[in-house]
Structure formats: structure tokens, C-alpha cells
Amino acid sequence: MIKMTMLLKRNPEIGHREFVRHHRETHGPLFRSIPEAETHVLRYIQTHPVEGDFPVPQAEYDGTAEIWFDSTEGMRAVLGSDTYQNKVFPDEKTFLDHETTLILVGEQTEIIEDRK
């Protein structure tokens, strides 16, 4: 299994609320429509910051996306697919700032098991 974690910055031409709405309601379903994702994506979650008085400083990002793939080859199949290249990636350009978005691809080590 391979995990891709993205720290997302919004396109500066749109507001944070518009970014969150687009990410959830347009981009998520568009990514889900990739036929290869059904075979190779094990999980995909989005996280968006909430306001509050937290005991840690908030990073200056508009959200994250985490995608678990069955393998590196599966990741290549999804990101190299016609649907990703011709629909999903062009959509990213409308709401993301690719220049400041950070991506980490790695293996995950579980420290505390899912208790639910």
C-alpha cells in the first residue's frame, strides 16, 4: 500500500469557502469517477480546517487530501488514466494553487490502531 498526502493551497482568485465547496462537491465526485480508482484506490479523504482555540498552531493551508493506493503501479494507473488527465487534473487547475501545494508519497506505519 502507498499513501499520497497533499497539503492544499487554494487558487488565490477564489475564497476559502468556495475552495471547500468545490473540493467536496465537484472535485471529490470527479475523482471518484475515475474507472481505475475503483480498482486501485483503497481510501480517499479530504480534510478542511475548522476555526477554534486549539493547543497547536494551525498550518496555513486550505485543506488536505489523502489517498491510499494498492501499489505504486496502481497510483500510476489512476493518475495516468484518461479520466484523470482530461477531467480531474484540469479541474485541479481551477481551484488549487499547484505551485504551493505540497505532496508526500510514502508508506504508512500504524502507531495506534483504529479503535472504531
C-alpha contacts under 8 A as a table, 3 or more apart, distances in Angstrom:
res1	aa1	res2	aa2	distance
1	M	68	W	6.85
1	M	69	F	5.78
1	M	70	D	4.65
1	M	71	S	5.03
1	M	72	T	7.75
1	M	107	E	6.84
2	I	68	W	5.82
2	I	69	F	5.26
2	I	70	D	6.40
2	I	71	S	5.55
2	I	72	T	6.34
2	I	105	V	7.02
2	I	106	G	5.81
2	I	107	E	5.26
2	I	108	Q	7.40
3	K	66	E	6.99
3	K	67	I	5.68
3	K	68	W	4.41
3	K	69	F	6.13
3	K	105	V	5.66
3	K	106	G	5.44
3	K	107	E	6.01
3	K	108	Q	6.87
4	M	66	E	5.70
4	M	67	I	5.22
4	M	68	W	6.42
4	M	69	F	7.96
4	M	103	I	6.88
4	M	104	L	5.71
4	M	105	V	4.43
4	M	106	G	6.59
5	T	64	T	7.08
5	T	65	A	5.91
5	T	66	E	4.54
5	T	67	I	6.60
5	T	103	I	5.73
5	T	104	L	5.19
5	T	105	V	6.40
6	M	64	T	5.38
6	M	65	A	5.19
6	M	66	E	6.37
6	M	101	T	6.87
6	M	102	L	5.55
6	M	103	I	4.44
6	M	104	L	6.40
7	L	61	Y	6.48
7	L	62	D	7.84
7	L	63	G	6.23
7	L	64	T	4.71
7	L	65	A	6.94
7	L	101	T	5.60
7	L	102	L	5.05
7	L	103	I	6.46
8	L	61	Y	5.81
8	L	62	D	5.73
8	L	63	G	5.16
8	L	64	T	5.41
8	L	65	A	7.44
8	L	96	L	6.95
8	L	97	D	7.63
8	L	100	T	7.61
8	L	101	T	4.78
8	L	102	L	6.74
9	K	61	Y	5.32
9	K	62	D	5.29
9	K	63	G	7.09
9	K	96	L	5.92
9	K	97	D	5.47
9	K	98	H	7.53
9	K	100	T	6.14
9	K	101	T	5.35
10	R	14	I	7.17
10	R	15	G	7.88
10	R	16	H	7.16
10	R	19	F	6.26
10	R	61	Y	7.96
10	R	62	D	6.19
10	R	95	F	5.70
10	R	96	L	4.42
10	R	97	D	5.24
11	N	14	I	5.90
11	N	19	F	7.98
11	N	93	K	7.93
11	N	94	T	7.05
11	N	95	F	4.98
11	N	96	L	4.63
11	N	97	D	4.55
12	P	15	G	7.31
12	P	97	D	7.24
14	I	18	E	6.35
14	I	19	F	6.64
14	I	95	F	7.18
15	G	18	E	5.34
15	G	19	F	6.21
16	H	19	F	4.95
16	H	20	V	6.25
16	H	62	D	6.72
17	R	20	V	5.18
17	R	21	R	6.17
18	E	21	R	5.12
18	E	22	H	6.04
19	F	22	H	5.24
19	F	23	H	5.99
19	F	62	D	7.76
19	F	95	F	6.12
20	V	23	H	5.07
20	V	24	R	6.10
20	V	48	H	7.05
20	V	62	D	7.79
20	V	63	G	7.87
21	R	24	R	5.34
21	R	25	E	5.72
21	R	26	T	7.61
22	H	25	E	5.33
22	H	26	T	5.04
22	H	27	H	6.19
22	H	95	F	7.38
23	H	26	T	5.93
23	H	27	H	4.89
23	H	28	G	6.06
23	H	95	F	7.85
24	R	27	H	6.24
24	R	28	G	5.39
24	R	29	P	7.71
24	R	46	Q	7.61
25	E	28	G	6.30
25	E	29	P	6.67
26	T	29	P	5.76
26	T	30	L	6.13
27	H	30	L	4.93
27	H	31	F	6.06
27	H	88	V	7.15
27	H	91	D	7.06
27	H	92	E	7.59
28	G	31	F	5.22
28	G	32	R	6.20
29	P	32	R	4.87
29	P	33	S	6.24
30	L	33	S	5.16
30	L	34	I	7.23
30	L	87	K	7.65
30	L	88	V	6.24
31	F	34	I	5.69
31	F	37	A	7.84
31	F	84	Y	7.29
31	F	88	V	6.11
32	R	35	P	7.94
32	R	37	A	6.63
32	R	38	E	7.75
33	S	37	A	7.58
33	S	83	T	7.88
34	I	37	A	5.31
34	I	38	E	7.36
34	I	78	V	7.16
34	I	81	S	7.64
34	I	83	T	5.61
34	I	84	Y	6.55
35	P	38	E	5.78
35	P	39	T	7.58
35	P	83	T	7.78
36	E	39	T	5.42
36	E	40	H	6.17
36	E	41	V	7.93
36	E	77	A	6.59
36	E	78	V	5.29
36	E	81	S	7.20
37	A	40	H	5.10
37	A	41	V	4.88
37	A	78	V	5.83
38	E	41	V	6.14
40	H	69	F	5.51
40	H	70	D	5.31
40	H	71	S	7.52
40	H	74	G	5.05
40	H	75	M	7.00
40	H	77	A	7.91
40	H	78	V	7.19
41	V	44	Y	7.27
41	V	67	I	7.00
41	V	68	W	5.84
41	V	69	F	4.57
41	V	70	D	6.32
41	V	74	G	7.62
41	V	75	M	7.81
42	L	67	I	7.57
42	L	68	W	5.29
42	L	69	F	5.58
42	L	70	D	6.39
43	R	66	E	7.88
43	R	67	I	5.73
43	R	68	W	5.14
43	R	69	F	7.43
44	Y	65	A	7.17
44	Y	66	E	5.59
44	Y	67	I	4.40
44	Y	68	W	6.43
45	I	65	A	5.80
45	I	66	E	5.36
45	I	67	I	6.68
46	Q	63	G	7.14
46	Q	64	T	5.65
46	Q	65	A	4.56
46	Q	66	E	6.50
47	T	63	G	5.39
47	T	64	T	5.10
47	T	65	A	6.48
48	H	62	D	6.27
48	H	63	G	4.30
48	H	64	T	6.57
49	P	62	D	6.73
49	P	63	G	6.28
54	F	57	P	7.15
61	Y	64	T	7.86
69	F	72	T	7.18
69	F	74	G	6.14
69	F	75	M	5.75
70	D	74	G	5.93
70	D	75	M	7.57
71	S	74	G	4.97
71	S	75	M	6.32
72	T	75	M	5.02
72	T	76	R	6.28
73	E	76	R	5.02
73	E	77	A	6.16
74	G	77	A	4.94
74	G	78	V	6.26
75	M	78	V	5.25
75	M	79	L	6.07
76	R	79	L	5.24
76	R	80	G	5.53
77	A	80	G	5.21
77	A	81	S	5.85
78	V	81	S	5.25
78	V	84	Y	6.89
79	L	84	Y	5.74
79	L	85	Q	7.08
80	G	84	Y	6.66
80	G	85	Q	6.45
81	S	84	Y	5.31
81	S	85	Q	6.12
82	D	85	Q	5.12
82	D	86	N	5.74
82	D	87	K	7.92
83	T	86	N	5.35
83	T	87	K	5.41
83	T	88	V	6.55
84	Y	87	K	5.55
84	Y	88	V	4.57
84	Y	89	F	5.70
85	Q	88	V	6.36
85	Q	89	F	5.47
85	Q	90	P	7.29
86	N	89	F	6.62
86	N	90	P	6.48
87	K	90	P	5.59
87	K	91	D	6.26
88	V	91	D	5.10
88	V	92	E	6.39
89	F	92	E	5.04
89	F	93	K	6.78
90	P	93	K	5.36
90	P	94	T	7.15
91	D	94	T	5.37
91	D	95	F	7.22
92	E	95	F	5.71
92	E	96	L	5.50
93	K	96	L	5.61
93	K	97	D	7.15
93	K	98	H	7.35
96	L	101	T	7.63
97	D	100	T	5.85
97	D	101	T	6.25
98	H	101	T	5.12
110	E	113	E	6.39
